[in-house]
Amino acid sequence: MAEDFAKAVEDGLKLAKRIYLGKDRGAVMPPKPPPLMERSPHLYLPSAPMVYAVISDPRIVDNPDLPSYQPHVHGRCDPPALIPLQMSAVDLDVDCYADTALIQVSGKWRVHCVMGSRSCDCRIAVPMGDQGSILGVEVDLPTKSYSTELNGVEESEGIGKIARPEDGGFLKPHIFTLTIPQIDGGTNISIKLRWSQKLSYNEGQFSLTVPFSFPEYVTPAIKKISKKEKIQLNVNSGIATGILCKATSHPLKVSSRNIFGGVLLQSPSLYDYDQRDMFCIYLFPGSQQSRKVFRKKVIFVVDISDSMQGRPLESTKNAISAALSKLSPEDSFNIIAFSNEIFLFSTSMELASKEAIERATEWISAKYSVGGGTNMFIPLEKAAEMLSNTRGSIPMIFLVTDGAVEDERNICDWMKKRLINGGSLCPRIHTFGIGSFCNHYFLRMLAMIGRGEYGAACDLDSIEVQMQKLFGEGLSTVLANITIDAFDDHEQIEVYSSCIPDLSFESPLTICGRYQGSFPDTLKAKGILGDLSSFITDLKIETVKDIPLDRVLARQQIDLLTAQAWFSENKQLEEKVSKLSIQNCNISEYTRMVLLEQNKIDKATESSGARKVSKKGDPHKLGDSEVPKKILLQSLSVGFGDLIATAENIHPGSEEQKLPEVAEIFMKATSNCCGKMCNQCCCMCCIHCCSKMNDQCVTILAQLCTALACIGCLECCSQLCCPGQDGQ
C-alpha cells in the first residue's frame, strides 16, 4: 500500500507539469525524478503533514486562476494520481510533558492544480513520530467543515455511510491518511492536525523528533504568495529538579547520576467520566553508565512457522545476533525455535562465550521457516522449565511471533500461576509481535504478567529496529522486583498495571492509576539492584495543575486496560476503555472514528431564521442540517489476532485482495434484486411454483426477470457514469 501511494505521488508530480504558472512564477518546480538505481520505495512518502489532490481524470488538471487551454487528454488515472498541494502557512505547536509530546499542526493549503469549475477529493497524510497516536483532524472550507470524532461500537453500527479503505486509515503504522470529498479547484483549505507521540530516551537524555521536513514542491511557485512557518516548543517536565534543557537541539537531560523518581497528583476535570483523582509515578535510571546490570539467563523463543518466511525471519535473526553480541561472558543463553514442534540450539543453557555465540549465530542463520501451525505453549513451557531454580541472575524469556493461537488465555493463566511460585527472581517475559495477525493484547498481557516489556512492528521495514530496542531494554535491567509500599495497604488506589515492570537503563518507568480519598503523605519505591542488593528511595509527591495528566497518560491506560479486558472478558472494563477513548480522542478496540461533515451555508441560513426548502419545492420538508452528516471510517485498531490467517500461514503485511471499485459497484447493483427476492422465498417454493407454470406464465416470468436485470444495469451505469458529490 505504501509503495502504491508513493507511485501515485510520483505520477501526480509528472501530471503537475501541465499546470501553467504564468510569467510571475518562482524558481520552485517539481523535482526531477532520480535515476532508477537511486530510487527508493519510500522516496515520495510524506515526511511532514501533506495534502494531495486525488486525480482520476487528468483533464481537470490546470491552474484555476490562469487556464492554459492545453490539448485534450484521453484516458483516466487508475489508480488515481496524487498531486501535492501548495502550502501557504504552517504552525507547529509542541507541548512536552515528561516522556510524552502533544503536537498540533495548523496549516493552509490551496487546490492549485484543478480547474475552478471542477472538483476533486483531497487526501491528508499525517506522519507521526515514535509510538504516534492520531488524536483528531479538523478541516475548514468556505462552505463546509469536517472533523473527526470517536463513537462507541454500538453507536457506530447505526451509521449508514461507510468510507472506502483508501479514504481513511493507516498507510503505514506511523502515517495516518484521511480523504475529504469533492473540494473545488482554487479553494483554500485550513487544516488542524493533532497527535501524541513518545520522546526518545538515551543515556539520561530525552529527545524529540517531529516529522516536519517539507519537500520543495509544496512551496507556492508564484512569487507573490509567501509561505509562513512558525514553530513553538513548550516543555513542562513535571519534575522540580534534575532537568537541563539545551536550546540548540532541545534535548531534556536528566542530570542525576542515581535512580530517582517522584509522584504527580491531579484532580479530574469536570468532564471526566471518572471523578477519582489521578496519580503518575515515574522512575528514572539516572545517567551513571557504569551502573551494574543484572547477570542474565536468556532464552529466545522464536516462531519459525511458514508465515515468518522472508523478511520477518531474516530481521529476527539479525536482531537476535545483535543481542547475543551484547551479552557478557558470565551470562548464559539458549534459543528455541518453534512451529508445530520445537528446535533447541542446546539441550542446556550455554555460557555466552565468543565460541558459543558464533555457534548460535550460525545455527539461527541456518534456520528457515517450516510448514505447520503455531504452538506457543510447548516452547514457553520448555523455556520456563530450563530457567527454573535460577540463582544469582535474572532469568528472561524473549518471545517473538507473528501469529495467534486459541489457548492464549490458558497460556496467561498458566504463566501467572507458575511465576507466583517462581521465587524472588522469577522469569521475565518480554514479547514481540510482528504484523497484524498476532494478538497484540495477548502479548502485552503476557509481558505484564511476566514484569517484562512488550514491543511490536506492524511494518516489515521496522521489525529489526524495534526488536533490537526491545532486546536492549530487557538486557539492560538495573532495578527489579519494584514495589511501592502504599499500594498493598491502600484499598482506594487502583494501579492500571497489575505487575510493575523492571526499570531499564534505556527507558524510564511510568506507573499510573486513580485513587479516592487522600493520597499517602510519603511514598517509597523498593527493589533489587544488579548486584542483588536492596534498593529504596523516597518519592517526592507533587500536585500539578498545568500538566494534563489525563491526555498524557491516555494511550498507556487504554492499552493496559484493553489487555486486561481481553484477558478477563470483562464488559465493564470494555466500557471503561470506550469512555476513556472517547474522552481523550485516542483510538481503541471499542470505538470507531467518524468523519463529521457540516454545511456552513445551512447553518448560516438557519441562524438568520430562514426556512430551508427541499429541492422538490415542498415547504413542509425541512433539511436536517443541525445534525452533521457522519461517515464511518474503516477500523483503525489492530484487533485481537486472526486465527484463520495464522492457520493458513499468511505472511505479515499481506492483505486480502479487494475487487476494483467498478467491479464492486457492478456486483452490488446486479445482486440487489436477487438478494431481496431470495430473502423472501426459499428454493423449494420456487421449484414447486415453476413446475406448475404453463407456457404463458413462464414467458411473463422471463420478461419480468429481464426487466429487473435491465433496472440493475441502469443503476450500475448511473453510479459509474454519474457519481455523487462524495465521489462514491
C-alpha angles and dihedrals in degrees: 000000000000091000091051090050092051091048090051090053090050090052090047093054089052091048091049090068087079090069113105109218098185129229094298095066126132130230094265110110134158109285121256112255111258120244115282092248091056098046120116126198087233097049095108099033111119117269092181136020106299140178123210134193109232105223120192096153112049091197091078094059109108142106107286090211101040112031112206097198091220123184117285115274119217126209135024135267108253110206095025119256120240117222113193110235121231116254123217101181140008134181125193119198118182125183114190118199116177105305097344132083123202109203133193125183120191118187146160123224132176130214091233097159105058129076115259091240094053135062139207141183116266122214121208118207121195117188113196135196132239112340090350119187122192113233105179151326127218123188124189121197130172093257104018142031130206132198138166128235137169122245131187117261094250092048090049092057090071094059109103101193115074123187122231116255092253092053096068135004145073117315086188127354090269100037118076120192131193129180122216111202127238111347117179121245114265093025119143112227124203114199135182119195126188130188141148129226140171126259115237117244124206130160094342095315132109121212132182126211116187119186098242106135109123122197120238095251095068090067111098109259093210110089093218091062113075128195118229122202129186128179124188124180121191118188124196110163095182087224118110097210140010099056126114120187119205111204097203099066100006099237120157108222123200104220098192116101095201134061110278139162148165147198128250119201127192138171118234123256122251090255096051112118088212109057095190118111120261130232134188123193118195131189124190123198092219127228101277103123093188092064110129116250123205124277104247144213106198132187121185111208107196130187110225099172117141093267089066092062116126125007098004093058095039092051090048091052091051093049093049091048090052091048092050090054090058095057117107121232093256092056121092131208148175138188127223119190117193146180116141088336135025132249120199126206088207135002089231138026114287125214111243096249121153091252094049092049091051091051091048091049091052091046095051092042090056092050116105133184116277130202125257135067135297121272112176102169098069097052092043090050090049092049093049090049092052091050096047118119092021113171130188096008140063116254117221136188121196111196118195120184143146098199144074127231133199098237097057096123090047089053090053092048092047093047092047092055093044094050093050088062094038099100130239095319106034119177116290113223118210116184133198126190125201122203129344100289096076121081102252092186092056089052091047091049093048090051091048091053091048095048088242139122130266125217136175144185118196089171117071091216092062101045098099096043095047093043092051088050091054093046090048093052093047096046094049098058111154102170126035138178092032116190133176109216097218096053096075096047100039113077093184093064118092117195114197093212112067091206126029110235124226123270115250127201088231099053139033120235125238124190119185139179147126134271138190125216121002124351118227114271093225131032132187131194118210134187149132122277127217092266088055092250121135121261130200131171137173116243116219111229118215133173111220131193103172096061118078096220092176091060095039094052098034098098093049093046094049093050095047095045092046090055090050092046090052093048097046095033086225114168092196090058090049090054089047091054091047092053092045090049095050094044094053098031092239120144116247140169091257099051136061129212116240129194112221120207118198123185110221095197091057090049092050092048093050093046090055091053097249121143119238111226122202121247091254090060098248105145091196093064106077123187115250096224096147090078110063119230114257127217115189113221123213116272110284098190126096096238130214100290134279116257093183094053089047093050091049091047094234110180120246111263093029114128130198109260110251126210115254114262094254092051091049092053092047093049092047095048097045095044098048098083096042091046093054092047093049090052090059100047139030130234094249092055090053092050093051093047094047092049091058098046123112123220095268093054091048090052092050091047091050091050090049092051090048091052091050090050090052091050089052091050091049090052089049092050092047091054093047099043101031108035119182127250091272091062095239 
